[in-house]
Amino acid sequence: MPTVRTTQLPGPVRVALVIEQGRIKPVWFEQTDRPSRERIFVKEVCLVWDYMEGAAKIICFAVWDGANKYTLALDTKAFTWTLEVAEIE
């Protein structure tokens, strides 16, 4: 059975969102400290969940770009994003 390993990618992340029926949905994202600043367009939001980390609510989006799977996490207190890439082994 394959296992999934996630790796947090360093650096700041910029995310473009749309709001549909009161819910936020990521459209594209990029790592702003990379010279290429390649935008990765989200083809599908696979799963959305949230949890509390102290006083901050963290909203997570498992997304797919057609080739790779990522997790985008929004810290609603600091209003910052983190990015992880999923690798299947």
N, CA, C and O atoms as a CHARMM CRD file, in Angstrom:
* protein
*
  356
    1    1 MET  N      0.84900  -1.18300   0.00000 PROA 1      0.00000
    2    1 MET  CA     0.00000   0.00000   0.00000 PROA 1      0.00000
    3    1 MET  C      0.89200   1.24300   0.00000 PROA 1      0.00000
    4    1 MET  O      1.80300   1.34500   0.82100 PROA 1      0.00000
    5    2 PRO  N      0.64100   2.18400  -0.90800 PROA 2      0.00000
    6    2 PRO  CA     1.47700   3.38800  -0.94800 PROA 2      0.00000
    7    2 PRO  C      1.23600   4.27900   0.26700 PROA 2      0.00000
    8    2 PRO  O      0.15100   4.29900   0.84700 PROA 2      0.00000
    9    3 THR  N      2.27600   5.00900   0.62900 PROA 3      0.00000
   10    3 THR  CA     2.14500   5.97400   1.72000 PROA 3      0.00000
   11    3 THR  C      2.30200   7.38100   1.14500 PROA 3      0.00000
   12    3 THR  O      2.96100   7.58800   0.12600 PROA 3      0.00000
   13    4 VAL  N      1.68200   8.33200   1.82400 PROA 4      0.00000
   14    4 VAL  CA     1.75500   9.72400   1.40100 PROA 4      0.00000
   15    4 VAL  C      2.62400  10.48300   2.39200 PROA 4      0.00000
   16    4 VAL  O      2.39900  10.42900   3.60100 PROA 4      0.00000
   17    5 ARG  N      3.61500  11.19000   1.86800 PROA 5      0.00000
   18    5 ARG  CA     4.49900  12.00300   2.69200 PROA 5      0.00000
   19    5 ARG  C      4.33400  13.44400   2.24900 PROA 5      0.00000
   20    5 ARG  O      4.37300  13.74500   1.05600 PROA 5      0.00000
   21    6 THR  N      4.14800  14.33500   3.21700 PROA 6      0.00000
   22    6 THR  CA     4.02600  15.75100   2.88200 PROA 6      0.00000
   23    6 THR  C      5.27400  16.48300   3.34500 PROA 6      0.00000
   24    6 THR  O      5.85100  16.17100   4.38700 PROA 6      0.00000
   25    7 THR  N      5.67800  17.46500   2.54700 PROA 7      0.00000
   26    7 THR  CA     6.84300  18.27800   2.84600 PROA 7      0.00000
   27    7 THR  C      6.43800  19.73300   2.79400 PROA 7      0.00000
   28    7 THR  O      5.91900  20.20000   1.77900 PROA 7      0.00000
   29    8 GLN  N      6.67100  20.46200   3.89000 PROA 8      0.00000
   30    8 GLN  CA     6.35200  21.88500   3.89700 PROA 8      0.00000
   31    8 GLN  C      7.40000  22.63000   3.08700 PROA 8      0.00000
   32    8 GLN  O      8.60100  22.45600   3.29500 PROA 8      0.00000
   33    9 LEU  N      6.94100  23.45000   2.17200 PROA 9      0.00000
   34    9 LEU  CA     7.83800  24.24600   1.34800 PROA 9      0.00000
   35    9 LEU  C      8.09100  25.57700   2.04500 PROA 9      0.00000
   36    9 LEU  O      7.14900  26.21400   2.51700 PROA 9      0.00000
   37   10 PRO  N      9.34200  26.00200   2.11600 PROA 10     0.00000
   38   10 PRO  CA     9.66300  27.23000   2.83800 PROA 10     0.00000
   39   10 PRO  C      9.29400  28.47500   2.04400 PROA 10     0.00000
   40   10 PRO  O      9.11600  28.43000   0.82700 PROA 10     0.00000
   41   11 GLY  N      9.18500  29.57400   2.75800 PROA 11     0.00000
   42   11 GLY  CA     8.97900  30.86400   2.11100 PROA 11     0.00000
   43   11 GLY  C      7.52800  31.30200   2.08800 PROA 11     0.00000
   44   11 GLY  O      6.61600  30.51400   2.33700 PROA 11     0.00000
   45   12 PRO  N      7.33600  32.57800   1.78200 PROA 12     0.00000
   46   12 PRO  CA     5.98300  33.12600   1.74400 PROA 12     0.00000
   47   12 PRO  C      5.20300  32.61500   0.53400 PROA 12     0.00000
   48   12 PRO  O      5.77000  32.33300  -0.52100 PROA 12     0.00000
   49   13 VAL  N      3.89800  32.50600   0.71600 PROA 13     0.00000
   50   13 VAL  CA     3.00300  32.00100  -0.31800 PROA 13     0.00000
   51   13 VAL  C      1.91500  33.04400  -0.56200 PROA 13     0.00000
   52   13 VAL  O      1.34100  33.59200   0.38000 PROA 13     0.00000
   53   14 ARG  N      1.63900  33.31200  -1.84100 PROA 14     0.00000
   54   14 ARG  CA     0.53200  34.18900  -2.20300 PROA 14     0.00000
   55   14 ARG  C     -0.54000  33.31800  -2.83900 PROA 14     0.00000
   56   14 ARG  O     -0.24600  32.46900  -3.68100 PROA 14     0.00000
   57   15 VAL  N     -1.80200  33.53800  -2.42400 PROA 15     0.00000
   58   15 VAL  CA    -2.91100  32.72200  -2.90100 PROA 15     0.00000
   59   15 VAL  C     -4.00800  33.63600  -3.42300 PROA 15     0.00000
   60   15 VAL  O     -4.37900  34.61000  -2.76600 PROA 15     0.00000
   61   16 ALA  N     -4.52700  33.32100  -4.60400 PROA 16     0.00000
   62   16 ALA  CA    -5.69100  34.02600  -5.14100 PROA 16     0.00000
   63   16 ALA  C     -6.92700  33.20500  -4.79800 PROA 16     0.00000
   64   16 ALA  O     -6.95800  31.99100  -5.00100 PROA 16     0.00000
   65   17 LEU  N     -7.94600  33.88500  -4.27400 PROA 17     0.00000
   66   17 LEU  CA    -9.16300  33.21700  -3.81900 PROA 17     0.00000
   67   17 LEU  C    -10.38400  33.78400  -4.52500 PROA 17     0.00000
   68   17 LEU  O    -10.37700  34.91600  -5.00900 PROA 17     0.00000
   69   18 VAL  N    -11.42300  32.97600  -4.57200 PROA 18     0.00000
   70   18 VAL  CA   -12.75200  33.45800  -4.91900 PROA 18     0.00000
   71   18 VAL  C    -13.66500  33.08700  -3.76000 PROA 18     0.00000
   72   18 VAL  O    -13.41000  32.13500  -3.02200 PROA 18     0.00000
   73   19 ILE  N    -14.71800  33.85000  -3.62100 PROA 19     0.00000
   74   19 ILE  CA   -15.71900  33.53900  -2.59800 PROA 19     0.00000
   75   19 ILE  C    -16.98200  33.11100  -3.32900 PROA 19     0.00000
   76   19 ILE  O    -17.54500  33.86900  -4.11800 PROA 19     0.00000
   77   20 GLU  N    -17.41700  31.89200  -3.05700 PROA 20     0.00000
   78   20 GLU  CA   -18.62300  31.34400  -3.66800 PROA 20     0.00000
   79   20 GLU  C    -19.56500  30.88000  -2.57300 PROA 20     0.00000
   80   20 GLU  O    -19.21400  30.01600  -1.76900 PROA 20     0.00000
   81   21 GLN  N    -20.74500  31.44600  -2.53900 PROA 21     0.00000
   82   21 GLN  CA   -21.77500  31.06500  -1.57400 PROA 21     0.00000
   83   21 GLN  C    -21.24600  31.07500  -0.14200 PROA 21     0.00000
   84   21 GLN  O    -21.53000  30.17300   0.64600 PROA 21     0.00000
   85   22 GLY  N    -20.46600  32.12300   0.18300 PROA 22     0.00000
   86   22 GLY  CA   -19.95300  32.29100   1.53700 PROA 22     0.00000
   87   22 GLY  C    -18.74500  31.44300   1.88700 PROA 22     0.00000
   88   22 GLY  O    -18.32700  31.41900   3.04400 PROA 22     0.00000
   89   23 ARG  N    -18.18000  30.75100   0.92100 PROA 23     0.00000
   90   23 ARG  CA   -17.00100  29.90600   1.16500 PROA 23     0.00000
   91   23 ARG  C    -15.84300  30.37900   0.29900 PROA 23     0.00000
   92   23 ARG  O    -16.03600  30.80200  -0.84100 PROA 23     0.00000
   93   24 ILE  N    -14.63300  30.30100   0.85800 PROA 24     0.00000
   94   24 ILE  CA   -13.46200  30.68700   0.07500 PROA 24     0.00000
   95   24 ILE  C    -12.92100  29.47200  -0.67200 PROA 24     0.00000
   96   24 ILE  O    -12.99200  28.33800  -0.19900 PROA 24     0.00000
   97   25 LYS  N    -12.37800  29.75100  -1.85400 PROA 25     0.00000
   98   25 LYS  CA   -11.85200  28.68500  -2.70000 PROA 25     0.00000
   99   25 LYS  C    -10.57200  29.18700  -3.36800 PROA 25     0.00000
  100   25 LYS  O    -10.60500  30.20400  -4.06000 PROA 25     0.00000
  101   26 PRO  N     -9.44000  28.49400  -3.17600 PROA 26     0.00000
  102   26 PRO  CA    -8.20500  28.91000  -3.83900 PROA 26     0.00000
  103   26 PRO  C     -8.28300  28.67100  -5.34700 PROA 26     0.00000
  104   26 PRO  O     -8.79600  27.65000  -5.80500 PROA 26     0.00000
  105   27 VAL  N     -7.75900  29.63800  -6.10800 PROA 27     0.00000
  106   27 VAL  CA    -7.75700  29.55000  -7.57000 PROA 27     0.00000
  107   27 VAL  C     -6.34600  29.27500  -8.08200 PROA 27     0.00000
  108   27 VAL  O     -6.15700  28.42400  -8.95100 PROA 27     0.00000
  109   28 TRP  N     -5.36200  29.98100  -7.55400 PROA 28     0.00000
  110   28 TRP  CA    -3.95500  29.75200  -7.87400 PROA 28     0.00000
  111   28 TRP  C     -3.10100  30.16900  -6.68500 PROA 28     0.00000
  112   28 TRP  O     -3.55800  30.87900  -5.78900 PROA 28     0.00000
  113   29 PHE  N     -1.84200  29.70800  -6.69600 PROA 29     0.00000
  114   29 PHE  CA    -0.90400  30.09400  -5.64000 PROA 29     0.00000
  115   29 PHE  C      0.49700  30.13200  -6.21200 PROA 29     0.00000
  116   29 PHE  O      0.77300  29.53000  -7.25000 PROA 29     0.00000
  117   30 GLU  N      1.38300  30.84800  -5.52600 PROA 30     0.00000
  118   30 GLU  CA     2.77900  30.92700  -5.92700 PROA 30     0.00000
  119   30 GLU  C      3.64000  31.17800  -4.70600 PROA 30     0.00000
  120   30 GLU  O      3.19200  31.77100  -3.72500 PROA 30     0.00000
  121   31 GLN  N      4.86400  30.72800  -4.77500 PROA 31     0.00000
  122   31 GLN  CA     5.85500  31.02800  -3.73900 PROA 31     0.00000
  123   31 GLN  C      6.53900  32.31400  -4.16100 PROA 31     0.00000
  124   31 GLN  O      7.21200  32.34800  -5.19100 PROA 31     0.00000
  125   32 THR  N      6.37700  33.36800  -3.38400 PROA 32     0.00000
  126   32 THR  CA     6.82600  34.69200  -3.80500 PROA 32     0.00000
  127   32 THR  C      8.33000  34.89900  -3.69800 PROA 32     0.00000
  128   32 THR  O      8.85200  35.86100  -4.26100 PROA 32     0.00000
  129   33 ASP  N      9.03600  34.02900  -2.99800 PROA 33     0.00000
  130   33 ASP  CA    10.48800  34.19900  -2.89400 PROA 33     0.00000
  131   33 ASP  C     11.25900  33.46200  -3.98900 PROA 33     0.00000
  132   33 ASP  O     12.48900  33.51900  -4.01900 PROA 33     0.00000
  133   34 ARG  N     10.56800  32.78400  -4.87100 PROA 34     0.00000
  134   34 ARG  CA    11.22700  32.07200  -5.96600 PROA 34     0.00000
  135   34 ARG  C     11.39900  33.01300  -7.15700 PROA 34     0.00000
  136   34 ARG  O     10.49300  33.78600  -7.46600 PROA 34     0.00000
  137   35 PRO  N     12.54400  32.95700  -7.82600 PROA 35     0.00000
  138   35 PRO  CA    12.77700  33.84600  -8.97000 PROA 35     0.00000
  139   35 PRO  C     11.74200  33.68100 -10.08200 PROA 35     0.00000
  140   35 PRO  O     11.34900  34.66900 -10.70300 PROA 35     0.00000
  141   36 SER  N     11.29500  32.45700 -10.34300 PROA 36     0.00000
  142   36 SER  CA    10.34000  32.22100 -11.42900 PROA 36     0.00000
  143   36 SER  C      8.92000  32.63300 -11.04000 PROA 36     0.00000
  144   36 SER  O      8.11300  32.99500 -11.89600 PROA 36     0.00000
  145   37 ARG  N      8.62500  32.57600  -9.74500 PROA 37     0.00000
  146   37 ARG  CA     7.29100  32.88900  -9.22600 PROA 37     0.00000
  147   37 ARG  C      6.19700  32.24600 -10.06200 PROA 37     0.00000
  148   37 ARG  O      5.20100  32.87900 -10.41400 PROA 37     0.00000
  149   38 GLU  N      6.40700  30.98400 -10.36800 PROA 38     0.00000
  150   38 GLU  CA     5.45000  30.24600 -11.18600 PROA 38     0.00000
  151   38 GLU  C      4.11500  30.10200 -10.45800 PROA 38     0.00000
  152   38 GLU  O      4.06200  29.62200  -9.32600 PROA 38     0.00000
  153   39 ARG  N      3.05700  30.51600 -11.11300 PROA 39     0.00000
  154   39 ARG  CA     1.71800  30.34200 -10.54800 PROA 39     0.00000
  155   39 ARG  C      1.24600  28.93100 -10.82400 PROA 39     0.00000
  156   39 ARG  O      1.34100  28.42400 -11.94200 PROA 39     0.00000
  157   40 ILE  N      0.73800  28.31500  -9.78000 PROA 40     0.00000
  158   40 ILE  CA     0.17900  26.97200  -9.90400 PROA 40     0.00000
  159   40 ILE  C     -1.33100  27.12200  -9.82100 PROA 40     0.00000
  160   40 ILE  O     -1.86500  27.59300  -8.81700 PROA 40     0.00000
  161   41 PHE  N     -2.01200  26.71600 -10.88700 PROA 41     0.00000
  162   41 PHE  CA    -3.46600  26.86500 -10.95400 PROA 41     0.00000
  163   41 PHE  C     -4.14300  25.61800 -10.40100 PROA 41     0.00000
  164   41 PHE  O     -3.78700  24.49400 -10.75500 PROA 41     0.00000
  165   42 VAL  N     -5.11900  25.83100  -9.53600 PROA 42     0.00000
  166   42 VAL  CA    -5.83800  24.74600  -8.87700 PROA 42     0.00000
  167   42 VAL  C     -6.91400  24.22600  -9.82200 PROA 42     0.00000
  168   42 VAL  O     -7.79500  24.97600 -10.24300 PROA 42     0.00000
  169   43 LYS  N     -6.84000  22.94200 -10.15300 PROA 43     0.00000
  170   43 LYS  CA    -7.87700  22.31900 -10.97700 PROA 43     0.00000
  171   43 LYS  C     -9.00900  21.77500 -10.12400 PROA 43     0.00000
  172   43 LYS  O    -10.16600  21.74900 -10.54500 PROA 43     0.00000
  173   44 GLU  N     -8.65500  21.33100  -8.89400 PROA 44     0.00000
  174   44 GLU  CA    -9.68300  20.74100  -8.02900 PROA 44     0.00000
  175   44 GLU  C     -9.31900  20.96300  -6.56100 PROA 44     0.00000
  176   44 GLU  O     -8.16900  20.79900  -6.15500 PROA 44     0.00000
  177   45 VAL  N    -10.32300  21.33900  -5.78600 PROA 45     0.00000
  178   45 VAL  CA   -10.18900  21.35100  -4.32300 PROA 45     0.00000
  179   45 VAL  C    -10.73400  20.00600  -3.86400 PROA 45     0.00000
  180   45 VAL  O    -11.93300  19.75000  -3.97200 PROA 45     0.00000
  181   46 CYS  N     -9.86400  19.15300  -3.35600 PROA 46     0.00000
  182   46 CYS  CA   -10.23300  17.78000  -3.01300 PROA 46     0.00000
  183   46 CYS  C    -10.87900  17.66300  -1.63400 PROA 46     0.00000
  184   46 CYS  O    -11.77100  16.84200  -1.42100 PROA 46     0.00000
  185   47 LEU  N    -10.41400  18.50100  -0.69800 PROA 47     0.00000
  186   47 LEU  CA   -10.87900  18.39200   0.67800 PROA 47     0.00000
  187   47 LEU  C    -10.61900  19.70200   1.39300 PROA 47     0.00000
  188   47 LEU  O     -9.60800  20.35900   1.14500 PROA 47     0.00000
  189   48 VAL  N    -11.53200  20.08700   2.28400 PROA 48     0.00000
  190   48 VAL  CA   -11.36900  21.27800   3.11800 PROA 48     0.00000
  191   48 VAL  C    -11.63500  20.87000   4.56100 PROA 48     0.00000
  192   48 VAL  O    -12.62100  20.19000   4.84500 PROA 48     0.00000
  193   49 TRP  N    -10.75600  21.28500   5.47200 PROA 49     0.00000
  194   49 TRP  CA   -10.96300  21.02100   6.89400 PROA 49     0.00000
  195   49 TRP  C    -10.34700  22.15900   7.68400 PROA 49     0.00000
  196   49 TRP  O     -9.56500  22.95000   7.15700 PROA 49     0.00000
  197   50 ASP  N    -10.70800  22.22800   8.95000 PROA 50     0.00000
  198   50 ASP  CA   -10.11700  23.25700   9.80800 PROA 50     0.00000
  199   50 ASP  C     -9.86800  22.69600  11.18900 PROA 50     0.00000
  200   50 ASP  O    -10.43100  21.67400  11.58300 PROA 50     0.00000
  201   51 TYR  N     -9.00500  23.39700  11.92000 PROA 51     0.00000
  202   51 TYR  CA    -8.69800  23.03800  13.29700 PROA 51     0.00000
  203   51 TYR  C     -8.21200  24.28200  14.01400 PROA 51     0.00000
  204   51 TYR  O     -7.86100  25.27900  13.38400 PROA 51     0.00000
  205   52 MET  N     -8.19500  24.21700  15.31600 PROA 52     0.00000
  206   52 MET  CA    -7.71800  25.32900  16.12700 PROA 52     0.00000
  207   52 MET  C     -6.28200  25.06700  16.54900 PROA 52     0.00000
  208   52 MET  O     -5.92700  23.95500  16.94000 PROA 52     0.00000
  209   53 GLU  N     -5.46100  26.11200  16.46400 PROA 53     0.00000
  210   53 GLU  CA    -4.09000  26.06800  16.95400 PROA 53     0.00000
  211   53 GLU  C     -3.94800  27.26200  17.89400 PROA 53     0.00000
  212   53 GLU  O     -3.64900  28.37600  17.46400 PROA 53     0.00000
  213   54 GLY  N     -4.16700  27.01000  19.17700 PROA 54     0.00000
  214   54 GLY  CA    -4.23700  28.10700  20.13700 PROA 54     0.00000
  215   54 GLY  C     -5.47400  28.93100  19.84300 PROA 54     0.00000
  216   54 GLY  O     -6.57700  28.39000  19.77200 PROA 54     0.00000
  217   55 ALA  N     -5.30400  30.24400  19.67000 PROA 55     0.00000
  218   55 ALA  CA    -6.42700  31.12700  19.36600 PROA 55     0.00000
  219   55 ALA  C     -6.67400  31.26000  17.86400 PROA 55     0.00000
  220   55 ALA  O     -7.61400  31.93800  17.44900 PROA 55     0.00000
  221   56 ALA  N     -5.84400  30.62200  17.05300 PROA 56     0.00000
  222   56 ALA  CA    -5.95700  30.75400  15.59600 PROA 56     0.00000
  223   56 ALA  C     -6.70700  29.57500  14.99500 PROA 56     0.00000
  224   56 ALA  O     -6.45300  28.41700  15.32500 PROA 56     0.00000
  225   57 LYS  N     -7.63100  29.89700  14.11200 PROA 57     0.00000
  226   57 LYS  CA    -8.29200  28.86600  13.32700 PROA 57     0.00000
  227   57 LYS  C     -7.46600  28.66700  12.05900 PROA 57     0.00000
  228   57 LYS  O     -7.14100  29.63400  11.37000 PROA 57     0.00000
  229   58 ILE  N     -7.12700  27.42100  11.75100 PROA 58     0.00000
  230   58 ILE  CA    -6.36900  27.07400  10.55900 PROA 58     0.00000
  231   58 ILE  C     -7.33000  26.38700   9.58800 PROA 58     0.00000
  232   58 ILE  O     -7.94600  25.37500   9.92200 PROA 58     0.00000
  233   59 ILE  N     -7.45000  26.95000   8.38000 PROA 59     0.00000
  234   59 ILE  CA    -8.29800  26.36400   7.34500 PROA 59     0.00000
  235   59 ILE  C     -7.38500  25.74200   6.29800 PROA 59     0.00000
  236   59 ILE  O     -6.53400  26.42200   5.72500 PROA 59     0.00000
  237   60 CYS  N     -7.56500  24.44900   6.05200 PROA 60     0.00000
  238   60 CYS  CA    -6.69900  23.70900   5.13500 PROA 60     0.00000
  239   60 CYS  C     -7.46500  23.30600   3.88200 PROA 60     0.00000
  240   60 CYS  O     -8.64300  22.95200   3.93400 PROA 60     0.00000
  241   61 PHE  N     -6.76100  23.37000   2.75400 PROA 61     0.00000
  242   61 PHE  CA    -7.31000  22.99000   1.46100 PROA 61     0.00000
  243   61 PHE  C     -6.36700  21.98000   0.82600 PROA 61     0.00000
  244   61 PHE  O     -5.20600  22.29900   0.56800 PROA 61     0.00000
  245   62 ALA  N     -6.84700  20.76400   0.57100 PROA 62     0.00000
  246   62 ALA  CA    -6.09300  19.79600  -0.21100 PROA 62     0.00000
  247   62 ALA  C     -6.46600  20.07000  -1.66000 PROA 62     0.00000
  248   62 ALA  O     -7.63200  19.95600  -2.03800 PROA 62     0.00000
  249   63 VAL  N     -5.46700  20.43600  -2.47700 PROA 63     0.00000
  250   63 VAL  CA    -5.74800  20.82700  -3.86100 PROA 63     0.00000
  251   63 VAL  C     -4.90200  20.00600  -4.83000 PROA 63     0.00000
  252   63 VAL  O     -3.89000  19.41300  -4.45600 PROA 63     0.00000
  253   64 TRP  N     -5.34500  19.99000  -6.08100 PROA 64     0.00000
  254   64 TRP  CA    -4.68500  19.24500  -7.13700 PROA 64     0.00000
  255   64 TRP  C     -4.55700  20.15200  -8.35000 PROA 64     0.00000
  256   64 TRP  O     -5.50800  20.84800  -8.70500 PROA 64     0.00000
  257   65 ASP  N     -3.39700  20.15300  -8.98700 PROA 65     0.00000
  258   65 ASP  CA    -3.17700  21.00000 -10.16600 PROA 65     0.00000
  259   65 ASP  C     -3.19700  20.21500 -11.47700 PROA 65     0.00000
  260   65 ASP  O     -2.85000  20.74600 -12.53100 PROA 65     0.00000
  261   66 GLY  N     -3.60000  18.96700 -11.40500 PROA 66     0.00000
  262   66 GLY  CA    -3.60300  18.10400 -12.57900 PROA 66     0.00000
  263   66 GLY  C     -2.42500  17.14800 -12.60000 PROA 66     0.00000
  264   66 GLY  O     -2.44300  16.13900 -13.30600 PROA 66     0.00000
  265   67 ALA  N     -1.38900  17.47400 -11.81300 PROA 67     0.00000
  266   67 ALA  CA    -0.20600  16.62100 -11.74600 PROA 67     0.00000
  267   67 ALA  C      0.22400  16.34000 -10.31400 PROA 67     0.00000
  268   67 ALA  O      0.62000  15.21900  -9.99200 PROA 67     0.00000
  269   68 ASN  N      0.14900  17.35400  -9.45100 PROA 68     0.00000
  270   68 ASN  CA     0.62300  17.23200  -8.07200 PROA 68     0.00000
  271   68 ASN  C     -0.47100  17.60100  -7.08500 PROA 68     0.00000
  272   68 ASN  O     -1.41000  18.32900  -7.41000 PROA 68     0.00000
  273   69 LYS  N     -0.32700  17.08000  -5.87300 PROA 69     0.00000
  274   69 LYS  CA    -1.26100  17.41600  -4.79500 PROA 69     0.00000
  275   69 LYS  C     -0.54200  18.28300  -3.77700 PROA 69     0.00000
  276   69 LYS  O      0.62100  18.04500  -3.45200 PROA 69     0.00000
  277   70 TYR  N     -1.24700  19.29300  -3.27800 PROA 70     0.00000
  278   70 TYR  CA    -0.70900  20.24400  -2.32300 PROA 70     0.00000
  279   70 TYR  C     -1.70500  20.44400  -1.19000 PROA 70     0.00000
  280   70 TYR  O     -2.89600  20.16400  -1.32800 PROA 70     0.00000
  281   71 THR  N     -1.19400  20.93300  -0.07200 PROA 71     0.00000
  282   71 THR  CA    -2.04500  21.40200   1.00700 PROA 71     0.00000
  283   71 THR  C     -1.71400  22.86400   1.26000 PROA 71     0.00000
  284   71 THR  O     -0.56700  23.21600   1.53600 PROA 71     0.00000
  285   72 LEU  N     -2.72900  23.70600   1.16200 PROA 72     0.00000
  286   72 LEU  CA    -2.62600  25.12300   1.50000 PROA 72     0.00000
  287   72 LEU  C     -3.30600  25.31100   2.83900 PROA 72     0.00000
  288   72 LEU  O     -4.42700  24.84200   3.03600 PROA 72     0.00000
  289   73 ALA  N     -2.64200  25.99300   3.76900 PROA 73     0.00000
  290   73 ALA  CA    -3.22100  26.21200   5.09400 PROA 73     0.00000
  291   73 ALA  C     -3.20400  27.70000   5.40700 PROA 73     0.00000
  292   73 ALA  O     -2.16200  28.35200   5.34200 PROA 73     0.00000
  293   74 LEU  N     -4.37600  28.22700   5.74800 PROA 74     0.00000
  294   74 LEU  CA    -4.52900  29.63700   6.08000 PROA 74     0.00000
  295   74 LEU  C     -4.66700  29.79600   7.58000 PROA 74     0.00000
  296   74 LEU  O     -5.59300  29.25400   8.18500 PROA 74     0.00000
  297   75 ASP  N     -3.75200  30.53600   8.18300 PROA 75     0.00000
  298   75 ASP  CA    -3.82800  30.90300   9.59500 PROA 75     0.00000
  299   75 ASP  C     -4.69000  32.16300   9.65800 PROA 75     0.00000
  300   75 ASP  O     -4.25300  33.23000   9.22800 PROA 75     0.00000
  301   76 THR  N     -5.90300  32.05100  10.18700 PROA 76     0.00000
  302   76 THR  CA    -6.84400  33.16600  10.15600 PROA 76     0.00000
  303   76 THR  C     -6.52900  34.25300  11.17700 PROA 76     0.00000
  304   76 THR  O     -7.09800  35.34300  11.11000 PROA 76     0.00000
  305   77 LYS  N     -5.64500  33.97700  12.10800 PROA 77     0.00000
  306   77 LYS  CA    -5.25300  35.01700  13.06500 PROA 77     0.00000
  307   77 LYS  C     -4.12300  35.87500  12.49300 PROA 77     0.00000
  308   77 LYS  O     -4.21300  37.10300  12.50500 PROA 77     0.00000
  309   78 ALA  N     -3.07000  35.24400  11.99700 PROA 78     0.00000
  310   78 ALA  CA    -1.93600  35.96200  11.41200 PROA 78     0.00000
  311   78 ALA  C     -2.19600  36.29700   9.94300 PROA 78     0.00000
  312   78 ALA  O     -1.48500  37.11300   9.35700 PROA 78     0.00000
  313   79 PHE  N     -3.20400  35.67400   9.35400 PROA 79     0.00000
  314   79 PHE  CA    -3.56000  35.79800   7.94700 PROA 79     0.00000
  315   79 PHE  C     -2.35900  35.50300   7.04400 PROA 79     0.00000
  316   79 PHE  O     -2.01100  36.28300   6.15800 PROA 79     0.00000
  317   80 THR  N     -1.73900  34.34100   7.30600 PROA 80     0.00000
  318   80 THR  CA    -0.61100  33.87100   6.51600 PROA 80     0.00000
  319   80 THR  C     -0.91700  32.46900   5.99000 PROA 80     0.00000
  320   80 THR  O     -1.72400  31.73200   6.55500 PROA 80     0.00000
  321   81 TRP  N     -0.25400  32.13000   4.90300 PROA 81     0.00000
  322   81 TRP  CA    -0.42400  30.82500   4.27700 PROA 81     0.00000
  323   81 TRP  C      0.83300  29.98100   4.43300 PROA 81     0.00000
  324   81 TRP  O      1.94600  30.50600   4.46800 PROA 81     0.00000
  325   82 THR  N      0.64200  28.66100   4.52800 PROA 82     0.00000
  326   82 THR  CA     1.74400  27.70800   4.41200 PROA 82     0.00000
  327   82 THR  C      1.39000  26.74100   3.28600 PROA 82     0.00000
  328   82 THR  O      0.21800  26.54200   2.96400 PROA 82     0.00000
  329   83 LEU  N      2.41500  26.15000   2.70000 PROA 83     0.00000
  330   83 LEU  CA     2.23900  25.26900   1.55000 PROA 83     0.00000
  331   83 LEU  C      2.98800  23.97800   1.78200 PROA 83     0.00000
  332   83 LEU  O      4.14900  23.98500   2.19000 PROA 83     0.00000
  333   84 GLU  N      2.32100  22.87000   1.52200 PROA 84     0.00000
  334   84 GLU  CA     2.95000  21.55300   1.58200 PROA 84     0.00000
  335   84 GLU  C      2.69200  20.83600   0.25600 PROA 84     0.00000
  336   84 GLU  O      1.64900  21.02700  -0.36800 PROA 84     0.00000
  337   85 VAL  N      3.62900  20.03000  -0.15800 PROA 85     0.00000
  338   85 VAL  CA     3.45700  19.19600  -1.34000 PROA 85     0.00000
  339   85 VAL  C      3.36300  17.75200  -0.87200 PROA 85     0.00000
  340   85 VAL  O      4.10200  17.33300   0.01900 PROA 85     0.00000
  341   86 ALA  N      2.46000  16.99900  -1.47100 PROA 86     0.00000
  342   86 ALA  CA     2.27500  15.59100  -1.11200 PROA 86     0.00000
  343   86 ALA  C      3.00100  14.71400  -2.11600 PROA 86     0.00000
  344   86 ALA  O      2.90600  14.91900  -3.32600 PROA 86     0.00000
  345   87 GLU  N      3.72500  13.73600  -1.59800 PROA 87     0.00000
  346   87 GLU  CA     4.45300  12.79200  -2.43700 PROA 87     0.00000
  347   87 GLU  C      4.00800  11.37800  -2.07700 PROA 87     0.00000
  348   87 GLU  O      3.97700  11.00700  -0.90300 PROA 87     0.00000
  349   88 ILE  N      3.66800  10.60300  -3.08600 PROA 88     0.00000
  350   88 ILE  CA     3.24600   9.22400  -2.85900 PROA 88     0.00000
  351   88 ILE  C      4.44900   8.31800  -3.02700 PROA 88     0.00000
  352   88 ILE  O      5.14200   8.36200  -4.04300 PROA 88     0.00000
  353   89 GLU  N      4.68900   7.49000  -2.00900 PROA 89     0.00000
  354   89 GLU  CA     5.84500   6.57300  -2.03100 PROA 89     0.00000
  355   89 GLU  C      5.36900   5.14900  -2.17400 PROA 89     0.00000
  356   89 GLU  O      6.18400   4.22700  -2.21200 PROA 89     0.00000
